[in-house]
Amino acid sequence: MPAPATSPLFTDASSARPRTGGWPAVIAVTMGIFSIVTTEILPIGLLTPIGDTFGISDGTAGLMMTLPGILAAVAAPTVTVTTGRVDRRHMLCALMLVLALANFLAAVAPGYWLMMISRVLVGLVIGAFWSIGAGLAARLVPEAQAGRATAVIFSAVPLGSVLGVPAGTLLGQLVGWRTAFVAMGVLTLTVLAALVVSVPSLPPEQVTRLTVLRDLLGRPRVRVGLVATFLIVTAHFGTYTYVTPFLADVTHVGPRTITAFLLAYGAAGILGNFLAGAWVRRELRVTFTVAACLLATATLLLPVLGTGSAGALVLLLVWGVAYGAVPVCSQRWFVTAAPGAPEAASVLFTSSFQATFAFGALAGGAVVDAASTTVVMVLGGIAAVLAATVTAPRCRGRRGR
């Protein structure tokens, strides 16, 4: 819930609380994040055909994942602060329009340079929309339903994996990867219409300042959250970005099987999202640590057991459950570390998450080009083990604190 007007971390921009938009508005925001997540990670399933079109390696094609993360990390604090007095409804709608433009640019890109320009726009949208939209649930529904609404909004992350990426990958295989981006552009325009219709006026109740973010970075618990997020997101995106080449080269399965495997991974991610949502308020450290351990297990064992399709599928299911819990745990960590500063906590979460996303994809691409997808899986597993040591419950004091 927003901090009181007397909070020293904020300056009030509007004393009147806007009318709620109800569950239709929650669904519209959820679909907005779904569109963003799907657009962001869509190249994972299309990495090889896009690389073949432009004559580049898998590692170079992985820059399509790196660049949006870098821009999102910068956009999260910059856009949130500079547009602090702009109606949040107007911001969400404008960002959806930019995302649609980015998808259409990708679809018609004659060269890799225009594809990268489209990815720059995607990064700007990711940082701004996430920072604003992730904390809106309490303003859209009654307070008693805010927790459930937040879980629904965050379910868009695994839904992007379970529906968006496999569907885009299949569409790309059937009629070409450019058509997948056209379809995403059309979907984004549909989401824009839903936001216009269902989301009420949302004048900013509080204005986040740069000094707020600086003060939060001085808190030990926030710094621990940054380290944990860096390690586990590096572990995930340093490996998952290149899971399609791994399944093709090591597991030796075809494109249709890869699509089915990604679909199963995404379904497991939805399960992990809601399991974490149920446990994270009671046992934050335990939930975060279990997720890191499961992710480490999956990535470390893939080079050993993932040479066969059965073993690869089982480990991808474990991986999906693990990563489905990560965004919930990370967001919850920052929120509890910064009580009374919800939007600032969302900014830190988004910025750190996306910066690490970019680093992980970039580092993974360097390893893939220099060594192999097998090596990148092992290194990702080691990073996940380190994340588990950071988040593990401490012996002294109450557990989970």
Secondary structure as a PSIPRED ss2 file (coil, helix, strand):
# PSIPRED VFORMAT (PSIPRED V4.0)

   1 M C   1.000  0.000  0.000
   2 P C   1.000  0.000  0.000
   3 A C   1.000  0.000  0.000
   4 P C   1.000  0.000  0.000
   5 A C   1.000  0.000  0.000
   6 T C   1.000  0.000  0.000
   7 S C   1.000  0.000  0.000
   8 P C   1.000  0.000  0.000
   9 L C   1.000  0.000  0.000
  10 F E   0.000  0.000  1.000
  11 T E   0.000  0.000  1.000
  12 D E   0.000  0.000  1.000
  13 A C   1.000  0.000  0.000
  14 S C   1.000  0.000  0.000
  15 S C   1.000  0.000  0.000
  16 A C   1.000  0.000  0.000
  17 R C   1.000  0.000  0.000
  18 P C   1.000  0.000  0.000
  19 R C   1.000  0.000  0.000
  20 T C   1.000  0.000  0.000
  21 G C   1.000  0.000  0.000
  22 G H   0.000  1.000  0.000
  23 W H   0.000  1.000  0.000
  24 P H   0.000  1.000  0.000
  25 A H   0.000  1.000  0.000
  26 V H   0.000  1.000  0.000
  27 I H   0.000  1.000  0.000
  28 A H   0.000  1.000  0.000
  29 V H   0.000  1.000  0.000
  30 T H   0.000  1.000  0.000
  31 M H   0.000  1.000  0.000
  32 G H   0.000  1.000  0.000
  33 I H   0.000  1.000  0.000
  34 F H   0.000  1.000  0.000
  35 S H   0.000  1.000  0.000
  36 I H   0.000  1.000  0.000
  37 V H   0.000  1.000  0.000
  38 T H   0.000  1.000  0.000
  39 T H   0.000  1.000  0.000
  40 E H   0.000  1.000  0.000
  41 I H   0.000  1.000  0.000
  42 L H   0.000  1.000  0.000
  43 P H   0.000  1.000  0.000
  44 I H   0.000  1.000  0.000
  45 G H   0.000  1.000  0.000
  46 L H   0.000  1.000  0.000
  47 L H   0.000  1.000  0.000
  48 T H   0.000  1.000  0.000
  49 P H   0.000  1.000  0.000
  50 I H   0.000  1.000  0.000
  51 G H   0.000  1.000  0.000
  52 D H   0.000  1.000  0.000
  53 T H   0.000  1.000  0.000
  54 F H   0.000  1.000  0.000
  55 G C   1.000  0.000  0.000
  56 I C   1.000  0.000  0.000
  57 S C   1.000  0.000  0.000
  58 D H   0.000  1.000  0.000
  59 G H   0.000  1.000  0.000
  60 T H   0.000  1.000  0.000
  61 A H   0.000  1.000  0.000
  62 G C   1.000  0.000  0.000
  63 L H   0.000  1.000  0.000
  64 M H   0.000  1.000  0.000
  65 M H   0.000  1.000  0.000
  66 T H   0.000  1.000  0.000
  67 L H   0.000  1.000  0.000
  68 P H   0.000  1.000  0.000
  69 G H   0.000  1.000  0.000
  70 I H   0.000  1.000  0.000
  71 L H   0.000  1.000  0.000
  72 A H   0.000  1.000  0.000
  73 A H   0.000  1.000  0.000
  74 V H   0.000  1.000  0.000
  75 A H   0.000  1.000  0.000
  76 A H   0.000  1.000  0.000
  77 P H   0.000  1.000  0.000
  78 T H   0.000  1.000  0.000
  79 V H   0.000  1.000  0.000
  80 T H   0.000  1.000  0.000
  81 V H   0.000  1.000  0.000
  82 T H   0.000  1.000  0.000
  83 T C   1.000  0.000  0.000
  84 G C   1.000  0.000  0.000
  85 R C   1.000  0.000  0.000
  86 V C   1.000  0.000  0.000
  87 D C   1.000  0.000  0.000
  88 R H   0.000  1.000  0.000
  89 R H   0.000  1.000  0.000
  90 H H   0.000  1.000  0.000
  91 M H   0.000  1.000  0.000
  92 L H   0.000  1.000  0.000
  93 C H   0.000  1.000  0.000
  94 A H   0.000  1.000  0.000
  95 L H   0.000  1.000  0.000
  96 M H   0.000  1.000  0.000
  97 L H   0.000  1.000  0.000
  98 V H   0.000  1.000  0.000
  99 L H   0.000  1.000  0.000
 100 A H   0.000  1.000  0.000
 101 L H   0.000  1.000  0.000
 102 A H   0.000  1.000  0.000
 103 N H   0.000  1.000  0.000
 104 F H   0.000  1.000  0.000
 105 L H   0.000  1.000  0.000
 106 A H   0.000  1.000  0.000
 107 A H   0.000  1.000  0.000
 108 V H   0.000  1.000  0.000
 109 A C   1.000  0.000  0.000
 110 P C   1.000  0.000  0.000
 111 G C   1.000  0.000  0.000
 112 Y H   0.000  1.000  0.000
 113 W H   0.000  1.000  0.000
 114 L H   0.000  1.000  0.000
 115 M H   0.000  1.000  0.000
 116 M H   0.000  1.000  0.000
 117 I H   0.000  1.000  0.000
 118 S H   0.000  1.000  0.000
 119 R H   0.000  1.000  0.000
 120 V H   0.000  1.000  0.000
 121 L H   0.000  1.000  0.000
 122 V H   0.000  1.000  0.000
 123 G H   0.000  1.000  0.000
 124 L H   0.000  1.000  0.000
 125 V H   0.000  1.000  0.000
 126 I H   0.000  1.000  0.000
 127 G H   0.000  1.000  0.000
 128 A H   0.000  1.000  0.000
 129 F H   0.000  1.000  0.000
 130 W H   0.000  1.000  0.000
 131 S H   0.000  1.000  0.000
 132 I H   0.000  1.000  0.000
 133 G H   0.000  1.000  0.000
 134 A C   1.000  0.000  0.000
 135 G C   1.000  0.000  0.000
 136 L C   1.000  0.000  0.000
 137 A H   0.000  1.000  0.000
 138 A H   0.000  1.000  0.000
 139 R H   0.000  1.000  0.000
 140 L H   0.000  1.000  0.000
 141 V C   1.000  0.000  0.000
 142 P C   1.000  0.000  0.000
 143 E H   0.000  1.000  0.000
 144 A H   0.000  1.000  0.000
 145 Q H   0.000  1.000  0.000
 146 A H   0.000  1.000  0.000
 147 G H   0.000  1.000  0.000
 148 R H   0.000  1.000  0.000
 149 A H   0.000  1.000  0.000
 150 T H   0.000  1.000  0.000
 151 A H   0.000  1.000  0.000
 152 V H   0.000  1.000  0.000
 153 I H   0.000  1.000  0.000
 154 F H   0.000  1.000  0.000
 155 S C   1.000  0.000  0.000
 156 A H   0.000  1.000  0.000
 157 V H   0.000  1.000  0.000
 158 P H   0.000  1.000  0.000
 159 L H   0.000  1.000  0.000
 160 G H   0.000  1.000  0.000
 161 S H   0.000  1.000  0.000
 162 V H   0.000  1.000  0.000
 163 L H   0.000  1.000  0.000
 164 G H   0.000  1.000  0.000
 165 V H   0.000  1.000  0.000
 166 P H   0.000  1.000  0.000
 167 A H   0.000  1.000  0.000
 168 G H   0.000  1.000  0.000
 169 T H   0.000  1.000  0.000
 170 L H   0.000  1.000  0.000
 171 L H   0.000  1.000  0.000
 172 G H   0.000  1.000  0.000
 173 Q H   0.000  1.000  0.000
 174 L H   0.000  1.000  0.000
 175 V H   0.000  1.000  0.000
 176 G C   1.000  0.000  0.000
 177 W H   0.000  1.000  0.000
 178 R H   0.000  1.000  0.000
 179 T H   0.000  1.000  0.000
 180 A H   0.000  1.000  0.000
 181 F H   0.000  1.000  0.000
 182 V H   0.000  1.000  0.000
 183 A H   0.000  1.000  0.000
 184 M H   0.000  1.000  0.000
 185 G H   0.000  1.000  0.000
 186 V H   0.000  1.000  0.000
 187 L H   0.000  1.000  0.000
 188 T H   0.000  1.000  0.000
 189 L H   0.000  1.000  0.000
 190 T H   0.000  1.000  0.000
 191 V H   0.000  1.000  0.000
 192 L H   0.000  1.000  0.000
 193 A H   0.000  1.000  0.000
 194 A H   0.000  1.000  0.000
 195 L H   0.000  1.000  0.000
 196 V H   0.000  1.000  0.000
 197 V H   0.000  1.000  0.000
 198 S H   0.000  1.000  0.000
 199 V C   1.000  0.000  0.000
 200 P C   1.000  0.000  0.000
 201 S C   1.000  0.000  0.000
 202 L C   1.000  0.000  0.000
 203 P C   1.000  0.000  0.000
 204 P C   1.000  0.000  0.000
 205 E C   1.000  0.000  0.000
 206 Q E   0.000  0.000  1.000
 207 V E   0.000  0.000  1.000
 208 T E   0.000  0.000  1.000
 209 R C   1.000  0.000  0.000
 210 L H   0.000  1.000  0.000
 211 T H   0.000  1.000  0.000
 212 V H   0.000  1.000  0.000
 213 L H   0.000  1.000  0.000
 214 R H   0.000  1.000  0.000
 215 D H   0.000  1.000  0.000
 216 L H   0.000  1.000  0.000
 217 L H   0.000  1.000  0.000
 218 G C   1.000  0.000  0.000
 219 R C   1.000  0.000  0.000
 220 P H   0.000  1.000  0.000
 221 R H   0.000  1.000  0.000
 222 V H   0.000  1.000  0.000
 223 R H   0.000  1.000  0.000
 224 V H   0.000  1.000  0.000
 225 G H   0.000  1.000  0.000
 226 L H   0.000  1.000  0.000
 227 V H   0.000  1.000  0.000
 228 A H   0.000  1.000  0.000
 229 T H   0.000  1.000  0.000
 230 F H   0.000  1.000  0.000
 231 L H   0.000  1.000  0.000
 232 I H   0.000  1.000  0.000
 233 V H   0.000  1.000  0.000
 234 T H   0.000  1.000  0.000
 235 A H   0.000  1.000  0.000
 236 H H   0.000  1.000  0.000
 237 F H   0.000  1.000  0.000
 238 G H   0.000  1.000  0.000
 239 T H   0.000  1.000  0.000
 240 Y H   0.000  1.000  0.000
 241 T C   1.000  0.000  0.000
 242 Y C   1.000  0.000  0.000
 243 V H   0.000  1.000  0.000
 244 T H   0.000  1.000  0.000
 245 P H   0.000  1.000  0.000
 246 F H   0.000  1.000  0.000
 247 L H   0.000  1.000  0.000
 248 A H   0.000  1.000  0.000
 249 D H   0.000  1.000  0.000
 250 V H   0.000  1.000  0.000
 251 T H   0.000  1.000  0.000
 252 H C   1.000  0.000  0.000
 253 V C   1.000  0.000  0.000
 254 G C   1.000  0.000  0.000
 255 P H   0.000  1.000  0.000
 256 R H   0.000  1.000  0.000
 257 T H   0.000  1.000  0.000
 258 I H   0.000  1.000  0.000
 259 T H   0.000  1.000  0.000
 260 A H   0.000  1.000  0.000
 261 F H   0.000  1.000  0.000
 262 L H   0.000  1.000  0.000
 263 L H   0.000  1.000  0.000
 264 A H   0.000  1.000  0.000
 265 Y H   0.000  1.000  0.000
 266 G H   0.000  1.000  0.000
 267 A H   0.000  1.000  0.000
 268 A H   0.000  1.000  0.000
 269 G H   0.000  1.000  0.000
 270 I H   0.000  1.000  0.000
 271 L H   0.000  1.000  0.000
 272 G H   0.000  1.000  0.000
 273 N H   0.000  1.000  0.000
 274 F H   0.000  1.000  0.000
 275 L H   0.000  1.000  0.000
 276 A H   0.000  1.000  0.000
 277 G H   0.000  1.000  0.000
 278 A H   0.000  1.000  0.000
 279 W H   0.000  1.000  0.000
 280 V C   1.000  0.000  0.000
 281 R C   1.000  0.000  0.000
 282 R C   1.000  0.000  0.000
 283 E C   1.000  0.000  0.000
 284 L H   0.000  1.000  0.000
 285 R H   0.000  1.000  0.000
 286 V H   0.000  1.000  0.000
 287 T H   0.000  1.000  0.000
 288 F H   0.000  1.000  0.000
 289 T H   0.000  1.000  0.000
 290 V H   0.000  1.000  0.000
 291 A H   0.000  1.000  0.000
 292 A H   0.000  1.000  0.000
 293 C H   0.000  1.000  0.000
 294 L H   0.000  1.000  0.000
 295 L H   0.000  1.000  0.000
 296 A H   0.000  1.000  0.000
 297 T H   0.000  1.000  0.000
 298 A H   0.000  1.000  0.000
 299 T H   0.000  1.000  0.000
 300 L H   0.000  1.000  0.000
 301 L H   0.000  1.000  0.000
 302 L H   0.000  1.000  0.000
 303 P H   0.000  1.000  0.000
 304 V H   0.000  1.000  0.000
 305 L H   0.000  1.000  0.000
 306 G C   1.000  0.000  0.000
 307 T C   1.000  0.000  0.000
 308 G C   1.000  0.000  0.000
 309 S H   0.000  1.000  0.000
 310 A H   0.000  1.000  0.000
 311 G H   0.000  1.000  0.000
 312 A H   0.000  1.000  0.000
 313 L H   0.000  1.000  0.000
 314 V H   0.000  1.000  0.000
 315 L H   0.000  1.000  0.000
 316 L H   0.000  1.000  0.000
 317 L H   0.000  1.000  0.000
 318 V H   0.000  1.000  0.000
 319 W H   0.000  1.000  0.000
 320 G H   0.000  1.000  0.000
 321 V H   0.000  1.000  0.000
 322 A H   0.000  1.000  0.000
 323 Y H   0.000  1.000  0.000
 324 G H   0.000  1.000  0.000
 325 A H   0.000  1.000  0.000
 326 V H   0.000  1.000  0.000
 327 P H   0.000  1.000  0.000
 328 V H   0.000  1.000  0.000
 329 C H   0.000  1.000  0.000
 330 S H   0.000  1.000  0.000
 331 Q H   0.000  1.000  0.000
 332 R H   0.000  1.000  0.000
 333 W H   0.000  1.000  0.000
 334 F H   0.000  1.000  0.000
 335 V H   0.000  1.000  0.000
 336 T H   0.000  1.000  0.000
 337 A H   0.000  1.000  0.000
 338 A C   1.000  0.000  0.000
 339 P C   1.000  0.000  0.000
 340 G C   1.000  0.000  0.000
 341 A C   1.000  0.000  0.000
 342 P H   0.000  1.000  0.000
 343 E H   0.000  1.000  0.000
 344 A H   0.000  1.000  0.000
 345 A H   0.000  1.000  0.000
 346 S H   0.000  1.000  0.000
 347 V H   0.000  1.000  0.000
 348 L H   0.000  1.000  0.000
 349 F H   0.000  1.000  0.000
 350 T H   0.000  1.000  0.000
 351 S H   0.000  1.000  0.000
 352 S H   0.000  1.000  0.000
 353 F H   0.000  1.000  0.000
 354 Q H   0.000  1.000  0.000
 355 A H   0.000  1.000  0.000
 356 T H   0.000  1.000  0.000
 357 F H   0.000  1.000  0.000
 358 A H   0.000  1.000  0.000
 359 F H   0.000  1.000  0.000
 360 G H   0.000  1.000  0.000
 361 A H   0.000  1.000  0.000
 362 L H   0.000  1.000  0.000
 363 A H   0.000  1.000  0.000
 364 G H   0.000  1.000  0.000
 365 G H   0.000  1.000  0.000
 366 A H   0.000  1.000  0.000
 367 V H   0.000  1.000  0.000
 368 V H   0.000  1.000  0.000
 369 D H   0.000  1.000  0.000
 370 A H   0.000  1.000  0.000
 371 A C   1.000  0.000  0.000
 372 S C   1.000  0.000  0.000
 373 T H   0.000  1.000  0.000
 374 T H   0.000  1.000  0.000
 375 V H   0.000  1.000  0.000
 376 V H   0.000  1.000  0.000
 377 M H   0.000  1.000  0.000
 378 V H   0.000  1.000  0.000
 379 L H   0.000  1.000  0.000
 380 G H   0.000  1.000  0.000
 381 G H   0.000  1.000  0.000
 382 I H   0.000  1.000  0.000
 383 A H   0.000  1.000  0.000
 384 A H   0.000  1.000  0.000
 385 V H   0.000  1.000  0.000
 386 L H   0.000  1.000  0.000
 387 A H   0.000  1.000  0.000
 388 A H   0.000  1.000  0.000
 389 T H   0.000  1.000  0.000
 390 V H   0.000  1.000  0.000
 391 T H   0.000  1.000  0.000
 392 A C   1.000  0.000  0.000
 393 P C   1.000  0.000  0.000
 394 R C   1.000  0.000  0.000
 395 C C   1.000  0.000  0.000
 396 R C   1.000  0.000  0.000
 397 G C   1.000  0.000  0.000
 398 R C   1.000  0.000  0.000
 399 R C   1.000  0.000  0.000
 400 G C   1.000  0.000  0.000
 401 R C   1.000  0.000  0.000
